[in-house]
Amino acid sequence: MDANVALSLAYPIGLGIAALGSAFGLGRAVSSAMEAIGRQPEAAGKIQTSMIIGCAFIEAITIYALISIFLAR
């Protein structure tokens, strides 16, 4: 197996793992934020802002994985 075949197999698997991890991370972040807002509704603005910033960082990891596929070819 040469390097091109290995990359052709490894990158889609890696991207799938990155997307799956991102989905679990986003689900957990949003779930925790909704629980926190339910417990303390007056802090909803601060919780929501922190959640959105965290979700952007989580999504960035998946985007980096996607971009690496295009850069490697």
C-alpha positions as CSV (number, residue, x, y, z in Angstrom):
1,M,0.0,0.0,0.0
2,D,1.6,3.3,-1.0
3,A,1.2,6.7,0.6
4,N,-1.6,7.9,-1.7
5,V,-3.8,4.9,-1.0
6,A,-3.2,5.3,2.8
7,L,-4.1,9.0,2.7
8,S,-7.2,8.2,0.6
9,L,-8.4,5.8,3.3
10,A,-7.2,7.7,6.4
11,Y,-8.6,11.1,5.6
12,P,-12.3,10.2,5.3
13,I,-12.1,8.1,8.4
14,G,-10.4,10.9,10.3
15,L,-12.9,13.5,9.1
16,G,-15.8,11.2,10.1
17,I,-14.3,10.8,13.6
18,A,-13.8,14.6,13.8
19,A,-17.4,15.2,12.8
20,L,-18.7,12.7,15.3
21,G,-16.7,14.2,18.1
22,S,-17.8,17.6,17.2
23,A,-21.5,16.5,17.2
24,F,-21.1,14.9,20.6
25,G,-19.3,18.0,21.9
26,L,-22.0,20.4,20.6
27,G,-24.8,18.3,21.9
28,R,-23.2,18.2,25.4
29,A,-22.5,21.9,25.4
30,V,-26.0,22.9,24.4
31,S,-27.5,20.4,26.8
32,S,-25.5,21.7,29.7
33,A,-26.3,25.3,28.8
34,M,-30.0,24.6,28.7
35,E,-29.8,22.9,32.1
36,A,-28.0,25.9,33.5
37,I,-30.5,28.3,32.1
38,G,-33.3,26.2,33.5
39,R,-31.7,26.4,37.0
40,Q,-30.8,30.1,36.8
41,P,-32.9,31.9,34.2
42,E,-31.6,35.4,35.1
43,A,-28.1,34.4,33.9
44,A,-29.4,33.2,30.5
45,G,-27.6,36.0,28.5
46,K,-24.1,35.1,30.0
47,I,-24.7,31.4,29.6
48,Q,-25.8,31.7,26.0
49,T,-22.9,33.9,25.1
50,S,-20.4,31.5,26.6
51,M,-22.2,28.5,24.9
52,I,-22.0,30.2,21.4
53,I,-18.3,31.0,21.8
54,G,-17.6,27.4,22.9
55,C,-19.7,26.0,20.0
56,A,-17.6,28.1,17.6
57,F,-14.4,26.6,18.9
58,I,-15.8,23.1,18.7
59,E,-16.9,23.6,15.1
60,A,-13.5,25.0,14.2
61,I,-11.9,21.6,14.9
62,T,-14.1,20.0,12.4
63,I,-13.5,22.7,9.8
64,Y,-9.7,22.3,10.3
65,A,-10.1,18.6,9.7
66,L,-12.0,19.3,6.5
67,I,-9.5,21.8,5.2
68,S,-6.6,19.5,5.9
69,I,-8.1,17.1,3.3
70,F,-8.0,19.7,0.6
71,L,-4.5,20.8,1.5
72,A,-3.0,17.3,1.5
73,R,-4.1,16.5,-2.0
